[in-house]
Every structure is written in C-alpha cells, then in structure tokens.
Amino acid sequence: MKISTHNYRGYIITGFNLRQLGDREVSGMSYNVYLVDGGESLSSSECLTRLSEAKRFIDTLISGGAA
C-alpha cells in the first residue's frame, strides 16, 4: 500500500488513497496527523478527507484551540 507523507509546521501528515482497499464503492483519501517524533495519530478521532482539513487540524492544535 502506498502512503503519501507531507511535512507541515512540525507535524507529519500521511495520506492514504482508499481505492487501494480494492472495494469499488470506496474512494477518496484519508489523512492522519502525527508528531514528527512518531507515535500515535493525533487525529484518530477526526475524519480528515482532504489535505487542507489536515492542515487546518494542525493550525488549530498550534493555536491552542480545540481540535
């Protein structure tokens, strides 16, 4: 499975194309946000389907707002 990786403001965003699951009815992207040092996803409770949503999630974390 191919996963894309993006660095944004000190965090890692991984993207996964859901078509890789092999189900014709499933499409789109799924994104997760991680600290650079790795570990558990910070966004596991969020449904991030666009890179812009993942970046907004990080911006909210940095600003101290509730994600």
LINPEWO-V391531 format. One record per helix or strand of 2 or more residues. SS is the DSSP state (H for helix, E for strand). FROM is the first residue (numbers start at 1). TO is the last residue. If there is no record, write none. Layout:
SS_FROM_TO ; SS_FROM_TO
This chain:
E_3_8 ; E_11_17 ; H_18_21 ; E_29_35 ; H_51_63
